[in-house]
């Protein structure tokens, strides 16, 4: 009986606290009035204990006080605004007064017009973003993992966040089901974390948990990233589905994919098309990849005759083999480029320049044609013959080797990855529609490893995307780069400053200097959310290279991106938003070159390649 009574008392206290505690903690606007102090709250608990009627009275009284104080605040503010006109007249109507963004002489009409772009930006900043720790004391985070897969890079991730002020905890679970169940039971605890890092290979929770977490703790896993990017068949299907629109032929689809990647066929579904291509291209070679293969396992080559005899029941990804790769010291190589995607709908992504180059162990020639150590560059395949340290270059070594061609090659790699990611945005948007209205996975981000190879003309092709790239190496030089990546990711993602005024200034400037609409009534709150998040990330952008929105210096570059957007058949509103983003990017270049702020590596490389650009002069 005593235990039951204690439980009942705790429930009653929780009932009262759920209504009164928010008021005890919160200040009412700028008045600084606390409806209930902690001492008063204690007395109210004692008075209402055990009486449902008294509890109801507490709730009604607290609500009445809150409404009264809010009304008082607005009344006082209106009196202040009225007196500020100076002549005793009533304030002008927003309809009769045209407000110009950023004009310091027109503050009163701005406040009265809640639909003005500046007021909406400030409202979104204040209502959707944190400006400090969730608990008001210190930044907290948790690392989640399955016991079997944890945690060879735990310390790197933890230390990167500790160095910027986080207190990090770690929680291990037996399996994914247990992990999801615990999350759903402890959603309040999960939402109280400022960051949640998933150390599993893919997602740490299911769709329902993602929906509950929308707009809360930052998490390093994007919903559906595995299906869209990280599986061979999923990546192939995504590119084709996004590019294909009514009236588009298979040849046109392949044309667009070849701008940044290889044609691909999923067997057994596309066997008929593969047989047709094998007949049309009898001298071609094909690379065959089992659907679930990793680290080069079970990959092999076929000629056009052999490819027609592949098993009709097994699932393969088949791609044309690049016969003329660019070689260094007669050896084949590819590049692992690390990128971070901080938004997928719409896209926002950055490239980290400290990637690495992976070499095959054996020379690329006819004698070694079918030896994996000559045509595959996976470190796990080749380190049996040569130590990892001698199989890899840091990316800056590679660019130095290319000499004068380095800037152009790097710029083309950036463009290829950016266009590939923009192509996938369409599929993310379609998948998120079933998650409910306005779901964008806006608190999600993810580091990806993109494998790129060059042909003999130095044209880049994306081979595949790794959703959980290796971050632990036997080579010290690569480990140092991985540590730098973790620290720079943490700085990029976690910025609690208010950037609303800076964004307002940029929008005012582009409305005057660029060919964009000066009225932005079509920009919704989700777009403003995107722009504010982008602005926050730009405060720590120096070590990064922007992928999207792209940093474009010439009209030719703009036309190339516009053609892709046209082919993707994106909605008209999304196209207008793209134009606005390009204008804001131009303004960022000006900010960088003139004021040395919001700079990134793409500005430096872009102006070096396009010195005659109006933006660089």
N, C-alpha and C positions, 0 to 999 in steps of 0.2 A: 504493500500500500504506500509506504514512504517513497519507494522508487517511482511509482506511478504518479504520485503527487508532485515529485520533483520534476519529472518529465513534463507534466502539465504546466508547472510554473515557468519552466524554460521556454515552452511553446508560447505562453502568454507574453513573456518578455520579448521574444523574437518578433511576435506580432506587433507589439508597440514599437520596437526598434525599427522595423521595416518601414514604418510611416514617419517616425520622428527623427531618426538618426540622420537622414539626408539633410534635413533642415538644420540640425545641430552642427553639421560640418560646413554647410554652404553659406557663402555670403550672397546677399541679395543685391545683384548688380554692383554699382559703385557705392551704395550707401553703407556697406560694411555692417549691416544689421544681422545679428544672429537671433532668430526667433526663439531658440532654446539653447541655453548653455548646458554643459555636461551636468552641472549641479541641479539645474531645473529638470533635466531629463531624468535624473535619479529620483527626484521627488514624484514626478509623474508616474514612473514605474511603480513606486510604492503605493501610490493612491489608487491606481487602476488594477492592481494585482487581484486576480480572482473574480473580477466583475466585468462581464461582457458589455454591460451598459456603459460603465465608465470608460472602457476601452474605445467604444464607439464615440463617446463624447470627446475623447482625446483626439481621435482622428478628425472629427468634424471641426474642432477648435483649431487644430494645427493647419488644416486646409484653409479655414477662414482667415487666419493670421497671414498665411502666405499670400492669399489673394489681396488682402488689405495692403500689405507692404508693397506688392507689385504695382497695385493701382496708385499708391502714394508716390512711388518712384517715377512712374510715367507722368503723373500730374506735376510733380516738381520739375521734371525735365522739360515739360511743355511750357511751364511758367518761365524757366530759364531761356528757352528758345524764343519765346514771345518777347521777353525783355531785351534779347540780343539784337532784335531788328533795329533798335535805336529810335524809331519814330513812333512807337506805340501801335503801329498797324498790325493787323493779323498777318501771319506768315503766308507767303505766296503759295498757291497751290502747285503741286508737282506738275500738273497738266499745263499750267501757264508759265512754268519756269523750266528752261532747258539746262540741265546740269551737264557740265563738262568734267570728265574724269580728271582728278588731280588739281583742280582749281581751288586754291586755299581761300578765296573770297566767297566761295559758294558752299559753305559747310552745311548750313541749315537745310536747304532744299535736298541735299544728298541724304540727310538723315531721314527726311520725311518720305523719301522714295525708296521703299524696300526692294524695288525691282531694278534699281540701278546696278550696273555691273560691279561697281566698287563695293557697294553694301553687300551684295550677294557673295563676293569674294571674302569679305571679312566675316560674314555669317558662317560660311563653309569652313573657314579657318578655325573659328572658335568652337563650332559644334562637332566637327568631324576629326579633329586632330588633337593629339596629346601635346601638352606644352611642359611636360615634366613626367616624373614617375607616376604610374597609376595609383600607387598607395600613398603618394605625397611625401615619401621619405627617401627611398632609394630605388634605382632601377633594378628590376629582378627578371630573371630568365630561367628557363629549364631546358635541359637536353633530354629528349625521349628516344628510346631505342629498344629493339628486341635483344635479349641477352646474347643470342648466338651471333649477332652481327656487330655488336658493340665491342670496342669503341676505339679503334686504332688512331683515329684523328680527333678524339674527344678533347684532348688537352689544347690542340691548336684552336679549335672553335671556342673553347671556354676562355682561353687567355685573350683572344681577340676582343671578346666582349668585356672581360674584366678590366682591360686596359682603358676602356672608355666609360668605366663607372658602373658596370653591371655586377650584381651578385648572382652567380650561376649555380643551379642545382642540377642533379642528374637523376633520372628515374628509369629503371629497366623493367621490362615486362617479358613474360614467357612467350607470348605470341601476339599476332596482330589483333585477334579477337579480344584478348584480355586488355590490350592497349586501348582499343576503341571503347570498350565497355567502361573502363575507368574514366576515360575522357567524358563520356556522356553523363556519368554520375557526378563528375566534378567540374561541370562547365564553368561555374562561378570561379573556382580556383584557377582554371585555365585562362579565363578572361582577365584575371588579375595580374597575369604575367605580362611584362612589357615585350618579351620576345620568347618564342618557342622554337627550338631547333630540333628538327627531326634527323636522327642519325641513321635511320633505315635507308635501304636502297631507294625506295620510292616513298609513297605517302605514308604518314603516320596515323591517319584517321580516314573515316569514310565521308560520303557526301553530306550526311546529316550534320556531322560535326563541323565541316567546312561552312555550312549554312549558319550554324550557331555562332561561329567565330568571325563571320564577315564583319570587317571594319574594326576588329579588336586587336589582339596581340599580333605582332609581325611574326610570320612563319616562313621557313625557308623551303617550302614545298608548294608548287602550284598544282591545283586540281586539274587532272587529265593530262599533265605533262608527260607521263609515261606513255599514254596511248597515242599522243600526237607527235611527240619528238623522239622518245627514247627507245621505241621498238622499231626494228627495221621495216616491217610491213606497215606499221602505223604511220611512220614518217613518209613512206612512199605514197600511201593512200591519201594522206593529208594534203600533200602537194598537188596531187592530181585533182582531188575533189574541190580544192579551193580555186584552182585555175580554171577548171571546166565550168562553163556557163552555157546557157541555151545557144545552140548554133556553133559551138566550138568543136572542131575536129580533134581526133587523137594526135595528129601531126602538130596542130597549134599548141596543144597542151605540152607536148614534148619540147617544142621550140622554147616555151617560156621556162620550163624546168632547166633546160640546158644553159640558161643564162647564169645559173649559179650552182647547178648540181648535175647529176647524171640521170638519164632515163632509167626507169626501173620497172620491173614486172614481178607480180606476185603470183607464184604458182601454188596450186594448180589452176587458179581462177583465170590467169591470162596466158595459158599454154597455147591457145590458138594463135594469139598475136606473136608469141615468142617463135613459134614454128615458121610463121610468115617472115619475120625478120631474119631468122637463120637462113632461109632460102634466098632472101634478097641480099644478104651480106655473108656469103660463104667463107670469106677469109677472116671474119671477125672472131675475136675471143670474148668469152663471157666469164664473169666471176660469180660464183654461186655461194650464197650465204644461207645456212639454215636459220630459221626464224629466231630460235632461242640461243644462238651462238654468242660467245663472248671471248674477248682476248684472242681473236683469230682462230678459235677452235672450229674444226670441221669445215673451214672455208677452202674451196678448191677452184681450179680453172677448167674451162671446157672450150673446145672449138665449136663451130656452128653445126658440125655433124653430131658431136657428142651431146650437145645441149638438148637435142631433140629426143634423146633416149633417157632423159632424167625420169625418175620415179613419178608416176602419176598420182600417187597417194601422199607423198611427203610435201611439206610446205617449205618453199624456198623463196628467197629474194634473189632475183637475177638482174645483173647490171652489165652493160657493155664495159669491157675491160679497156683501160686507158693504155694504149700501146706505145705512146710517145711521151712518157712522163719526163719532167725536168729532173736531171740527175746531178748529183754532187759527188765527185770522185767515183763516177760510174755506179753509184749506189742510189737506189730509190729511197725516197723519204716522204713523209707527210708532216703536217703541223697540227698540234693540239692547241686550239685557241680557247681560252676561258672567257666566258661572257656571263653577264648577269641580266636576267629579265626581271624588272620590277613591276611590270604591268603587262597584261596580255589583251585586255579589251578596254580601251585601245592599247596598242603595243608601246612599251617604253623599255629600252635595252641599251646596255653598254658593253664595250669590249675591254678586256684587261690585257695590256701589251706584253705582260710577262708570261707568254706561252712558251712552248718548247717544240723543237724539231726532233722527230724520231726517224732513225735510219735503219734500213735493212742491213743485216750482218754480211750478206754476200753480194757480189757485183750483180747488176741487172743485165744478163745476157742470155743467149739461147741455151747455153750449157746448163744454166740454173733455172730454166723457164718454169719448171714445176716444183722447184724447191721453195717452200714457204719462206725461208730466210732470205730469199731474193725478191719476192714480190709482196710480202707482208711486212709492215713496219711496226707491228705491235711489240712493245718491249718484252712482254712475257714470252713471245716466240723467239726473239733474237738474243736475249740475255744469257741463253745457254751457251752461246758461242763467243760473245763479246760482253764485257762488263757494261752495265747501264750507263756509267759515266762517259764511256766512249761511244755509246749509241745515240747520245742526245746532245743537242745544242740548245742553249737559251735563245730566245727569239731575237734578241739584239745581235747575237753572233751571226744569225742568218741574214738579217738586214744589212749588216756590215759586209758580209760576203757578196751580196747583190750589188753593193755600191750605189751608183746613181739610179739604178732601177728600183731600189728598195722602197722609196716613198710611194711610187706608183703601184707596185705590187701590194703593199700594205693597204693602200686606199681601195684597190679592187677587192681585196679580201673583206674589208669592212663593208663595202657595198653588197657583196654577195651574201654575207651573213645577214645583213639588215633586210635585204629583199626576201630571203628565205623566211625570216621571222615574221615579216609583214604578211606573207602568204598564209602562214599558219593562224594569224589573228582571226581570220574569217571563221575557221573551224572552232576555235575556242568560243567565239561569240555565239555560234549556233548551239554548242553543247551547254553553255551557261544559261541559255533560255529556259531549259528544263529545271534549273535550280531555283527558279522563282524570279519575280520582278526585281530588277536592279542588282542581281548578284554579279559581281565582277572579280571576285577573289582579290579585292583591293588591298588586303593586308599581306598578300603572298608575294614571294620573290623566289628565285631559284638560280643557282650557279650551274651552268651547263658547260660541257666540253665539246667543242665542234671540231671535227677532223676535216682538214682541208688538204688537197693535193694540187700541184701545179702541172700543167702540160708543158711541152717544150717551148711554147710561146709565152710562158708565165701567166697563163689564164687560170684563175683559181676555180676549183670544183669542190663542193661540199660532199664528203663521203657519207657521213652520218653524224648524229647528235647523241652524246652520252649524257643521260639525265643525272648521273651520280659519278662525276669524273674522279679518278684517283688523285688523292692529295697527299699520299705518303710515298716517298721515293728512297731508294738506296743512294742516289746521287745527292750530295749535300747542296749543290747549287740549285737543284729543283725544289728541295725542301725549303730553302730560304725564300724562293719565289712563292711557294704555296703559303708560307706564313704571312708574307706581305699581302697576298690575295685575301686571306681571312680578315686581316686588320682593315684593309681598305673597303671590303664589303661591309663590315660593321659600321665604319664611319659614314659610308654612303647611305646606308639604310636608316640609321637612327639619328634624326635631326629634329629637335623639338622647338626650334626657333620659329617665330611668327614671320612669315615672308609675304603676307598679304599686301603690304604697301609696295614692296618691290615689284610684285606681279602687276599691281594697278599701274605703276609707272611704266612698265614694259608695254602693257596694252594701250595706254595712252599714246606712247611713242609710235607704235606700229600703226595706230589708226591715223597718225599724221604723216608718217614717212613711207609706208608701204601700201601697195594696192590691195587693201583688204577693206571689208565693210566696217565703217566706224561704229555702226550699231551692232551690238552683240546680243540681241534679245534671243537669238537661237541657241546660245550657249547654255546648256542646262547645268545643274549642280554637280552631276557626275563629271562633266568636262572640267568644271572649276576645281573639283577635287583632284583630278588628274594634273591640271596645271600647277596647283599648289604643291602636290607631291613632287612633281618634276623640279619645281623651283627649290624645294628643300634639298633634293639630291644634288642640284647644281652647286650647292655651297661646298661640297667636298668632291668636286669632279676632276680635280687636277690630274690624278693618275689614270684616268679613264679616257676611252675613245667612244664617242656617241654613235650608236647604231641606228636608233630611231627614237625621236624624230631625227632624220639625217641632217648633217651639217653640209649644206650645198653651197657651192661658190659660183656656179655657172648656170646659165639657162639650160644648157644641154643636160646637166645633171637633174634639174627640176623636171624636164620633159620626160626623162627616163623613168623617174619615180611616178609621175602622173600616168604614164602609159601602163605601168604595173597596176596601179589603183583602178584604172579603167578596166583592165582585164579581170581583176578580182571582183568587179561588179559590186563594189562597196556602196552602201546607202549614200544618198546625196548629202545628208547631214555629216556623215563621216568624212566625205571628201572636203566639205567646207572646213571641217575641223583640221584636216591635214594641211590645208592652205594656211590656216591660222598658226599651226605649229611651225611651219616653215618660216613664216614671218617672225615668230618669236625666236627661232633659232638664229635668224639673221641679226636680230637685236642682241642676242647673247654674244655673237661674234664681235659686234661693235663694243659691247660692255667689256669683253676680254681685251680687245686691242686698245681701247681708249682708257679704260679704268682698271685694267689688270684684275678683273673679278670674273667669277664663273668660267674660268678658262679650262680647257680640256685639250688633250693631245690632238684631236681632230682639227682644231683651229690652226695649230702650228703646222701640221702636215698639209692641210688644205691650202693655206696661204703659200706654202713652199711650192706646191704643185701649180697653183693658180695665182701667181704674183700680180697679174693684171686685173684680177677680180676687183669690182667696185668696193667689196667689203674689206679687202686687204690693203687698199691704197690709202 
